[in-house]
C-alpha cells in the first residue's frame, strides 16, 4: 500500500511539474459527481491535471462517504471542434480500487462544454475492466466542473 501511495504522490508531483513547463497550458482542477458501477457506489470525483503538446494527463480519485475508494491516473488527446465550445477527449485510465485491492484499467470518452476561457462543464463515461480474472468490471459515469489556472 505504501508503494502505491508513493506512486500516486509521484504522479501528482509530475503533473504539477509538467504544468509548470512553458508548453503546458496551466493546471486543471476538477470536482464532480461520480456513479461507479464497478463497486456499485456513488461519490465525489476529484482530479488535478494539465495539458502538454495536446495531451491531457492527470491524477484522479473517487471519494465516497466512507473513504477514498479509488485513485489513479488518466491520459487523453482532446479534439476541439472549430467554432463550437465543445471538446471531445478519448481517454485511458488506470485506477487502484481499495475494495478490490487491485488496479483496474478503463477506456472512455470525456465531453466538455467550455463555459468561458477557464471553466468547462464535463461529462465522462468509462468502461473499466480488471487486469486479472476477478469480477470487477463495469461503467463509471462522471459529471462536473473543471477550472484551469
N, C-alpha and C positions, 0 to 999 in steps of 0.2 A: 504494500500500500504506500509506503514511503517513497518508493521509486516512481510510482505513478504520480504522486503529488509533486515530485521533483520535475517530472516531465511536463506536467501542466504549468508549473511555475516557469519553467524554461520557455515553453511556448508563449506564455503571456509576456515574458521579458522580450522574446524575439519579436512579437507583434509590436510592442511599444518601440523597440529599437528600429525596426524597419520603417515604422510610421514616421520616425524622425529623419529618415533619408530624404534627400532632395526630391526624388521622383515619387515619393509616397504622397497620397492625396489626403492626409490627415488621419486622425483616429476616429473610428466609428464606434459608438456605444449604443447598444440596443436593449430594449426591455419589451417583453410581450407575454401573452398568454400562450400556453402550450398544452395540447392534448396528446399524450403519449400512449398509443395503443400497445406498444411493446411491453410496458409494465402496467398498463391499464390505470394510469394516474394523470391528473391534471396539475398544473403548477405554473411557475413563472420562469420564463427563459431570459437569461442574461447573456450578452455577448460583447466582446471587445475585439475589434478588427481594424483592418486598413485595406488599402488597395495600392498595388505597386505594379507598374508595367501592365496594366489592365488585368491583373489577377487579384481577386478579393480573397482574403485569408483572415483567420482569427481563431479565437478560442470561445467556447460556449459552455454554459452549464444550465441544467434544469433543476429548480428548487421546488419541492412540494412543501406542504405544511409540516411534514415530518423531518425532512433533511434534504441535503443536496443529493439528488437522485442520479444525475449523470454529469459528466464533464468530458470535454473533448475538443476537437479542432475541426475547422471546415475550410474548404478551398473551392473557389468558383471563378468563372470568367463571365463578367457582366456583358450583356448585349443591350445596347442603348438604341432605342428607336428614334430616328431623327424627327423633330417636330412634335414629339409626344413626350410627356413627362414620365414615361414608363420604362422600367428596367427589368429585364428577364435574366436571371442568373442560374444556369445549371450548376449544381454543387455536389461535392462528395464530402462525406463526414465520417469521422470515426470517434466514438464516444465510449467511455468506460461506464458501465451500469453497475451501481452498487448492489442492487437486488440480485442480478445475475452473476455478479463477480466476474465479469468478462467484458472484453471490448467488442463492440458491435459496429459494423460499418453500414453506411447508407448512401443512397443517391437521391437527389431531389431537385426541385425547381423552386426558386425564390422569385416572386413577382413583387416589384416595388413601384409605388407611385410617388414621385417627387413632389412634395407639398410646396417646398421652397428650396433655396440653394443648399441648405444643410439638414433638412428634415424629410425623411422618407417613411411612408406607411407601407409595411411589408406583410406579405403572406407567404408561407412556405409549406410545402408538403414534401415529406421524405419517406422513402421506403427503406426500412432497416432490416438487416439480416445478420444473424450471428455468424461469426467466423468459424465456429465449431459446430457440432451436431445438436446443440441444445434447441429448445423450442422458442427461444427468444427472437421474435421477428414481428413485424407489423409496421403500421404507418405512424408518423408523427406530424402533427399539424400545428403551425405557429402563426400567430398574427401579432404585430406590434409596431413600435416606432423606433427608428434609428436616427440618431443625431450625429453629424460629422463635425468635429472640432478642428 
